[in-house]
Amino acid sequence: MSKFGDFIKSIGRNVDEYAYGIERKKKSGFEWRAAGGLNAINQMEELYIYKPWGAIFHTLGVQFARFAVLTLISFDLIFWFCVPVWAMILYEYFLVLKWFEKFNISILKMLIFTIFVEVIFLFVSPFIRTFIWFLISGVWPA
């Protein structure tokens, strides 16, 4: 798990200790964790000199791996089942961008780079699916 993910979980646990009533019942939901993460990011101080590059690259790599897997499995028949997962992953990517903003990393540049990477994933994923089909069935589709 990334350091950013561990940080978000620890903040969520701290917030959970002070939550009462209805919020206590919703603590295991995605929206609770996401709200806790956004709150933790908003409470961070901005760091311009020291940037944890290892954590930044690891978090970015995890997000790109999620995008790659979702792009690979998002095709024709099961695309509509992937829409909620895409929404959750895109929101988590939004949290990552907000986190990057605290380190004075350009969000616009990151979005352009991410779109470029996703276009590459979209181009390569049909070939990977064909190769996986070949490994499973032993027959190259014509």
PyMOL commands that set and color helices and strands:
alter all, ss='L'
color gray80, all
select helices_A, chain A and resi 3-18+22-25+30-43+53-73+76-101+107-137
alter helices_A, ss='H'
color red, helices_A
deselect
rebuild
show_as cartoon
